[in-house]
Amino acid sequence: MWCGSSVTAEPITIAALGDSLTQGYGLQPKDGFVPQLQRWLRDQGADVVLINAGVSGDTTTGGAARIDWTLTPDVDAMIVSLGGNDLLRGIDPALSRKNIDSILEASQSAGVSVLLVGMPAPPNYGPDYKNAFDSIFPELAEVYGVALFPSFMAGIGDGKNPAEMLQYLQDDGLHPNPEGVALIVEAMGPSVLDLISRVNNGG
């Protein structure tokens, strides 16, 4: 059972800023990423409220455009998981980097702790594109001193064995099914607990 380093009078509020993976596309509300993560965290003893700030189809540009109204005064921390739709559209990695940079800068200015979730590019765009895109997340995480989780889909294999992943995906082959979300939450959950500890410790 996880225990925070300090006891707070009110639950910590975490906004999950993302796209359809965060929003819970194709799933019953209770089966989406945010509700499943909320339950997982509470099972670990964390007093936390998650806000679903996922918008299906959103790019990093969309995330950057709505960051200011996502960072309401009651938000203590944020999970940032964007980039999948940038990849689907072949958006210039330089633009994606600029947008993620803007999101992290706004979060830092607001005093909000962040867990940045990576989104590795597929190899079909070529090595130059992949290297440029993949480097966005670890490099900006280091610049801003935020925690990094390597990939949203890490819990179900992240494409290294597509045949094995299929059982955890919906029919579109892109979005996780309820079982896939559960594995994603189990993989990412400890990093979110660390994020909560950072908030409790004033970081």
Summary of the structure (lengths in Angstrom):
residues: 203
radius of gyration: 16.1
end to end distance: 22.3
largest distance: 50.6
contacts: 674
relative contact order: 0.17
helix: 52%
strand: 14%
